């Protein structure tokens, strides 16, 4: 690769701007050489805003540009897996927004494509680089927290009907799921990074807030692989938006701030020891620790650049994305069948290749479907 990694970005909606701002922050390491969107005017606007020289007409044209190193995919979710595969087959790495795929079969197909092409997909999990999360991981490396008893993760956001004017957000075949896969997946990745994977899942989910095909409210109970318990709650119906982590360890309790978006993995968190002596131990350990910058998208992209230069593994891998989609699969299957689900999930599982619940109301039968008839919605092959 050249000294600067050259990016071609496809999908010029809201999240693309966050990626482009991160590349601007890392301008000594990345150059955005081309952008693309199904709506050419959106791509042109992004190109003008960020000084990008080229606007590609489609993904095929982007993949054929010989000077690009990475295709950054910030499209609606149903395009994430096929576009990632196209990037790999074109001899380029791919960055792909969450979720990397809607099913375990999707992720396994990308892992196979990596092995076939020698290129890599880096799923986006930008929350894991928050300074506060790094502090707790430092305490864990020192063995200070002890074993964990209970973890709670709350993703309580607000999404009302105008949010669904982009009608792909309403349906299983285009959004690949609702609040659990599309919004809380980052917070649950943080849980996995701090505590490890689940081994048993029981979930209830409903569409209570808006008339959509996909779920917007969930309550999930987990038994983790280490024997501890975890409770996850997710909703689009919280009129005060918060995200919150709380971890009850043997020797301390760690609690995040409640910033609803990426800030909840950043400072400040509180670490409360079981005794004054443990409080002093925590204080001393953190006084000697400096988190590694930057946080967020820039943090993940900077670590990717370092991995390319050093030959080390990518900072986020498809097997990690597979863990996230395995949890999603278990939640959706449990909610659909009213049964607990044991992990791991193998290829013979009913939801391995299709997570659409049997009782999902089709889009065309939703009460307020007519409200969305003229909204931007141009799926291909669904």
Beta strands, then each sheet from edge to edge (+ up, - down):
strand 1: 5-10
strand 2: 30-36
strand 3: 54-56
strand 4: 70-73
strand 5: 93-96
strand 6: 121-123
strand 7: 148-158
strand 8: 198-206
strand 9: 217-224
strand 10: 229-235
strand 11: 237-249
strand 12: 252-255
strand 13: 270-273
strand 14: 341-342
sheet 1: 3+ 2+ 1+ 4+ 5+ 6+
sheet 2: 13+ 12- 11+ 7- 10- 9+ 8- 14+
end
